[in-house]
Amino acid sequence: MDAETFESLVVDELDRLPDDMVEGLDNVIFVVEDEPEDGSDLFGLYEGFALTERGQYGMGELPDRIIVYRRAHLDACADEDQLRDEVHTTLVHEIAHFYGIDDEQLHELGWA
């Protein structure tokens, strides 16, 4: 799947997330990249300050980033349905980090 088609799929899955999950996102951008710079097999990454860690956060701050990595998803998924499911899980996982939910809690909730 080419980069443009994958990005469209990510946008579709983002649109399918519950409103109450995405309405609270403030100053966050979503980015699709081929793979992490370090060559790891991450599906996604949250870069920023979780709501629980924001003190004097406000105007002029660079946006937080949620990155979805295309190659790891394509390598792990056999078909488009599986790909959509994995992208959906990745989006929920990374958005949860924005809200201050750590990996341990995500594992317990089944969103790891």
Buried (B, 14 or more C-beta within 10 A) or exposed (E): BEEEEBBEBBEEBBEEBEEEBEEEBEBBEBBBBEBBEEEEEBBBBBBBBBBEEBEEBEEEEEBBBBBBBBBBBEEEBEEEEEBBEBBBBBBBBBBBBBEEBEEEEBEEEEBE
